[in-house]
């Protein structure tokens, strides 16, 4: 896993990690829809201030930012060139 180790995933196997990340992404999407959050920055700010130990760490993890950025692009009807 490199120099940083597995961090929040240290006691999980690969299936548990996948399930954990999916649950966190689902929670974040539900939060965004319920609270009219339309930007990644607003979500990241909320996660940093209120859900640092799970949401924020997943957002900062490999693939977390990419996943949620794609969600916001789709949500905001971003059209690819």
N, C-alpha and C positions, 0 to 999 in steps of 0.2 A: 504493500500500500504506500510505499514511499516514506519520506522523512516525517510527515505529519501523522502517520498512523491512521487508524480508523475512527478515532474520536468518538462521536456519539454512537457509532456502529460497533464499538469494540466487543460487545458481548453478543453479537448477532451473526447468524450465518447469512449466506447470500439471499436466500428466500425471505428471511425475516427482514433484511435490509430493504428489499424490494417492496414488501408489504408495508413496512413502516413509512417509506418515502411516498407510496401511493396514498396512504391514509393522510399524511401531512399535506400533500398536494390537494386532496379532496377537501380537507378542512380549510385550506387557504382559498380555494375557489368558492366554497360556500360562504366564507367570510366576505370575499370581494363582492359576490352577488347580493348578499344581504345588506351590505353597507355601501353599495354603489362606489366601490373602489375601481378606478379605471386606469391607474398607473402603477407601474412596477415600483416606482419610488415611494408612493404612499404605502404600498404593501410592505416594502422593506423597512420603512420607518416604523410602521406598526409592529412588525415582527421583532425588530431590534429593541423596541421599548417594552413590549408586552409578552412576546413569545421567544425570547432569546435562545432558550435551551433546546427548542425543537424547530420551530418554523425558520428562525433566522439562520440556524446552522445548516438546515437543509437548503435554504436559498443560496447560501455561500458555498455549498458543496458542489462537487463535480456534476454538472448537468442540471442543478437546481435552478440556477438563474436562466439557463437556456429554456427549460421547460415552461417556467412562468412567463418569460418574455414572449414566447410563442403564444401562450394563452392570451396575454394582453393584446398582442397584435391581432389575433383573431377576434377578440372581444370588441376591439375598436375598429373593426372592418378595414384593417390595413391591407392594401392590395399590393401584391408583389409585382415587380416590373416584368 
